[in-house]
Amino acid sequence: MPGIYTIPPLRFGTASDITVWDVMGNRSRQTESSRIRRRWKMPSVLITGGAGFIGSHLVDHYLGQGYDVLAVDNLVTGALENVAHVRDNACFKFLQADISENHDALVAEIEKLGRYDLVLHFASPASPVDYAEKPIQTMAVNSRGTEFCLKLAVRWNARVLYASTSETYGDPLVHPQDESYWGNVNPVGPRSCYDESKRFGEALVMSYIRVHDADARIIRIFNTYGPRMRKNDGRVVPNFVMQALQDKPLTIYGDGEQTRSFCYVSDLVEGIVRCAASEKTRGLVTNLGNPEEHTIREFAEMVCRIVDVPLNVEPMPLPKDDPTRRNPIIARAKSLLDWEPKVSLEEGLSKTIDALRIPA
Ligand SMILES: NC(=O)c1ccc[n+]([C@@H]2O[C@H](COP(=O)([O-])OP(=O)(O)OC[C@H]3O[C@@H](n4cnc5c(N)ncnc54)[C@H](O)[C@@H]3O)[C@@H](O)[C@H]2O)c1
């Protein structure tokens, strides 16, 4: 079928050959228990958006646990380099495909590779620059793409987790935000293609639970950062880091007093994995993010301190509908999943800066 191809594993090794990289970049061998499990039934996971920033870290995690992993991605904002290091892992498969289109052909193609126990739906442009450039694809992947994932899960009797976003809270009138807050979203503003399609995706998940008893859950991810973010993806972390590394003024929108909370990717992955493994999260929304709040100006100062350059600021007007405060309440994740972020902003930022220093 046009537009779909697989990257064949270059080497079919035995389980004991498999070497994996964890999300902190450390090389690790499979554990004895994961080898034993492989002899019986290999758990398996399909990750949409598996060549993206978060998706590729999930690929690493599940390969490390001995899962069979299929990443499906059309590379609209992701990159094969993000999964190049696992290319010859016999447990890893990659399918380049748009999950918003040609569903009959796509199911057939996927089922040639297997039926999966867990579906993690992470495909979607995620940065304001990306979804402003591709508003219709963004709406498609969070509506038709989400329904595709839900249908697969129902067909395979599999579990599904939908990656939603703190953007569903819009420019919140309640602060900080817990999962019961319905949000304050402009349905026709420049961010609405993302915010409203994620809200639609959430409603679709809940409808599949009500109608088909789907084993589904939703996470709302707050700003996450770490290695493999694109240098030019337009999000505040790579923006500031690249500007500091090039000794350019940092672009601060508004007065810089707006706040964000930043979660390091290894913490997020741990939360996702726990949420996906838990029976208790079925039918629920769970916030995943770091509740430590920083003003954008404080964050700019920290970036410049770590890079060791003076802070120079280029002030810009605040974009339309840019939220002024965003901070998660993570009481649900703490009580149901025994999860909270562990990596400090200073530590996570240092690792991210090191990764972004590497020339493309
Ligand atoms: N990074 C964050 O801070 C953050 C915050 C909230 C929510 N999220 C959500 O997490 C998910 C992953 O975000 P990310 O930061 O890794 O973004 P990303 O852009 O790096 O990854 C998204 C991946 O999805 C792929 N994709 C997009 N449309 C597709 C389609 N139609 N078919 C197949 N693949 C498609 C892209 O090529 C890319 O590899 C997204 O759903 C995003 O909305 C991320």
The ligand as an ORCA input file, in Angstrom:
! r2SCAN-3c Opt
* xyz 0 1
  N       5.450     17.029     24.995
  C       4.519     17.579     25.759
  O       4.849     18.439     26.595
  C       3.078     17.155     25.643
  C       2.141     17.795     26.479
  C       0.814     17.411     26.387
  C       0.427     16.390     25.532
  N       1.344     15.783     24.751
  C       0.875     14.732     23.825
  O       1.796     13.655     23.779
  C       1.846     13.143     22.446
  C       3.289     13.137     21.942
  O       3.802     14.459     21.962
  P       5.324     14.784     21.620
  O       5.726     15.924     22.435
  O       6.109     13.540     21.683
  O       5.178     15.301     20.127
  P       5.968     14.850     18.793
  O       5.508     15.775     17.728
  O       7.413     14.738     19.064
  O       5.406     13.390     18.552
  C       4.191     13.128     17.896
  C       4.430     12.014     16.914
  O       3.184     11.682     16.279
  C       3.428     11.500     14.887
  N       2.156     11.735     14.184
  C       1.457     12.883     14.124
  N       0.349     12.711     13.377
  C       0.349     11.416     12.984
  C      -0.538     10.632     12.193
  N      -1.650     11.151     11.648
  N      -0.244      9.335     11.986
  C       0.884      8.792     12.523
  N       1.758      9.486     13.266
  C       1.487     10.793     13.490
  C       4.519     12.505     14.555
  O       5.230     12.224     13.374
  C       5.399     12.398     15.795
  O       6.390     11.400     15.641
  C       0.910     14.006     21.598
  O      -0.335     13.373     21.493
  C       0.777     15.267     22.414
  O      -0.452     15.923     22.188
  C       2.671     16.147     24.759
*
